Amino acid sequence: MDRPAKLEVLDGRTVLSIGFDDLVKYHGRASVGGLALGFKALELGLALVSPSAPPKRRDIEVRVAFDGPGSRDAFEMVTRAVTGGNYSVVPDLAPEGAPEAPQGHFVFRVTYRGAAVDLTLRPGLVGDDFNSLVRKDSRTAAEEDLLVEMKEGLAARLLALEACDVFDAVVTGP
């Protein structure tokens, strides 16, 4: 699967093309790793639930077991799911053994018109050292700098991969 430079959704009669840089303009870089996760989840998820045309953005539903601010903002900007009530946190969505994050498990479900795909982050893409540092209550200035580097590194690694190499996908529905 070729990696698109932009995600496409239909807003009324207009096709919106939203790139990762657009997401950064909305969210900033505070949780840029999670922003990249959300982008890659939508890249694969939208292609699988609406393969022939851009989906209507407000008809897309997103369920997550991971409620990080970066991924949530990615889903919101592209789909408006948070604002439209089509976004929810479902901790039980994660299958046993799914990679863990400080805010849950790295599992996302994208649904569109009866078609759904469950996306589970492949093991090893987010390291234990990253999770440990994120979970740490008080960090030194050096640790804060390291965390920023780790977030940027995670985003760069994820964005360099094909979405199908980031997530295992299970499609259900029509």
Phi and psi in degrees as a GROMACS rama.xvg file:
@    title "Ramachandran Plot"
@    xaxis  label "Phi"
@    yaxis  label "Psi"
@TYPE xy
-72.3445  143.75  ASP-2
-84.9543  115.229  ARG-3
-73.9169  147.626  PRO-4
-74.0619  -21.5278  ALA-5
-140.709  152.43  LYS-6
-93.0381  139.585  LEU-7
-117.831  130.502  GLU-8
-136.472  155.196  VAL-9
-96.8618  124.425  LEU-10
-117.665  100.696  ASP-11
66.8992  -118.305  GLY-12
-105.279  3.72631  ARG-13
-103.463  130.719  THR-14
-84.8693  120.412  VAL-15
-95.7929  131.809  LEU-16
-109.245  116.654  SER-17
-119.847  116.853  ILE-18
-96.4  171.138  GLY-19
-60.1257  -38.5402  PHE-20
-61.1624  -33.4315  ASP-21
-65.2381  -40.5781  ASP-22
-63.0543  -38.3204  LEU-23
-64.5128  -38.0629  VAL-24
-62.9849  -32.4517  LYS-25
-78.8829  -48.8235  TYR-26
-91.4209  -35.2836  HIS-27
93.6428  -161.432  GLY-28
-114.707  7.04963  ARG-29
-58.7726  -40.3947  ALA-30
-127.366  53.2815  SER-31
-64.3426  -28.9146  VAL-32
-65.3115  -44.8025  GLY-33
-66.3856  -34.2543  GLY-34
-61.7143  -42.7721  LEU-35
-65.3842  -38.437  ALA-36
-59.0989  -47.4772  LEU-37
-62.009  -41.1  GLY-38
-61.5417  -47.5377  PHE-39
-67.4065  -36.5711  LYS-40
-62.3379  -43.3104  ALA-41
-70.0659  -36.5637  LEU-42
-56.3711  -49.1127  GLU-43
-78.0596  -45.8251  LEU-44
-60.2063  -46.8602  GLY-45
-66.0901  -37.1085  LEU-46
-63.7473  -32.6968  ALA-47
-85.3286  -32.8118  LEU-48
-90.958  -16.2684  VAL-49
-144.996  69.2501  SER-50
-70.6696  -21.4435  PRO-51
-100.436  -12.9917  SER-52
-160.583  155.871  ALA-53
-60.2967  133.636  PRO-54
-75.6097  156.745  PRO-55
-70.3776  121.762  LYS-56
-59.6199  -36.9983  ARG-57
-82.2922  -3.21787  ARG-58
-97.6134  0.22044  ASP-59
-87.8549  131.777  ILE-60
-110.371  142.853  GLU-61
-129.114  125.943  VAL-62
-118.089  138.302  ARG-63
-133.903  148.43  VAL-64
-101.036  -13.9652  ALA-65
-112.906  116.267  PHE-66
-111.215  53.5045  ASP-67
-78.1139  150.192  GLY-68
-65.2452  -32.6974  PRO-69
-67.5609  -49.773  GLY-70
-65.8365  -39.2513  SER-71
-59.5422  -43.4944  ARG-72
-67.4013  -34.2817  ASP-73
-62.2723  -47.5483  ALA-74
-63.0284  -40.7982  PHE-75
-65.2209  -47.1391  GLU-76
-63.7089  -42.2017  MET-77
-76.599  -43.9726  VAL-78
-108.079  -19.4866  THR-79
63.0519  24.7566  ARG-80
-64.7372  -37.436  ALA-81
-65.0388  -52.1568  VAL-82
-61.5704  -39.2469  THR-83
-84.3033  1.25032  GLY-84
77.2531  17.1988  GLY-85
-104.715  21.6055  ASN-86
-126.832  131.086  TYR-87
-148.454  153.349  SER-88
-96.4497  122.18  VAL-89
-128.945  89.0119  VAL-90
-56.1374  -32.9718  PRO-91
-74.0936  -3.15725  ASP-92
-63.8565  -28.125  LEU-93
-73.2742  128.251  ALA-94
-72.4418  160.644  PRO-95
-59.3494  134.523  GLU-96
87.6012  1.45317  GLY-97
-64.6793  142.44  ALA-98
-56.1599  137.612  PRO-99
-96.1077  150.833  GLU-100
-128.024  165.456  ALA-101
-58.0592  -29.6576  PRO-102
-105.848  22.7248  GLN-103
132.819  -149.875  GLY-104
-109.036  151.305  HIS-105
-80.1587  71.2356  PHE-106
-135.43  135.492  VAL-107
-135.353  142.924  PHE-108
-120.842  125.314  ARG-109
-112.506  126.921  VAL-110
-125.217  139.38  THR-111
-149.513  117.06  TYR-112
49.0348  48.743  ARG-113
88.6152  -15.8897  GLY-114
-93.819  136.192  ALA-115
-135.994  151.617  ALA-116
-136.733  130.864  VAL-117
-96.6804  126.469  ASP-118
-115.837  121.812  LEU-119
-118.418  125.155  THR-120
-57.6172  135.004  LEU-121
-70.7441  141.56  ARG-122
-58.3736  146.616  PRO-123
90.8206  -8.63054  GLY-124
-78.7391  -28.9228  LEU-125
-117.944  118.228  VAL-126
-79.2354  157.112  GLY-127
-61.6049  -33.682  ASP-128
-63.1277  -37.2006  ASP-129
-64.747  -51.3059  PHE-130
-59.8551  -39.9655  ASN-131
-63.3151  -42.5173  SER-132
-69.5208  -38.8223  LEU-133
-62.7776  -39.4554  VAL-134
-74.9682  -17.3221  ARG-135
-64.5021  128.487  LYS-136
-64.7746  -49.8318  ASP-137
-126.226  126.682  SER-138
-113.48  148.032  ARG-139
-74.2019  168.434  THR-140
-60.0871  -39.172  ALA-141
-64.8577  -39.3055  ALA-142
-68.2396  -37.0515  GLU-143
-61.69  -43.6175  GLU-144
-62.3555  -42.7125  ASP-145
-63.1092  -40.944  LEU-146
-63.2549  -41.3845  LEU-147
-59.4091  -46.0056  VAL-148
-60.5532  -41.6147  GLU-149
-65.4573  -41.1995  MET-150
-63.2184  -44.8126  LYS-151
-64.3229  -40.473  GLU-152
-64.514  -41.9056  GLY-153
-60.8637  -47.4256  LEU-154
-58.8207  -46.455  ALA-155
-61.5128  -42.7542  ALA-156
-63.511  -46.0442  ARG-157
-64.6135  -44.3054  LEU-158
-67.1154  -25.0077  LEU-159
-77.6931  -16.2752  ALA-160
-92.7066  153.447  LEU-161
-66.9373  144.911  GLU-162
-59.2469  -33.8167  ALA-163
-70.7795  -11.6328  CYS-164
-95.7596  -6.49715  ASP-165
-94.6459  -39.4203  VAL-166
-124.262  145.846  PHE-167
-86.8949  135.226  ASP-168
-121.223  135.981  ALA-169
-125.157  116.116  VAL-170
-95.3045  135.967  VAL-171
-130.507  162.028  THR-172
88.7478  -174.516  GLY-173
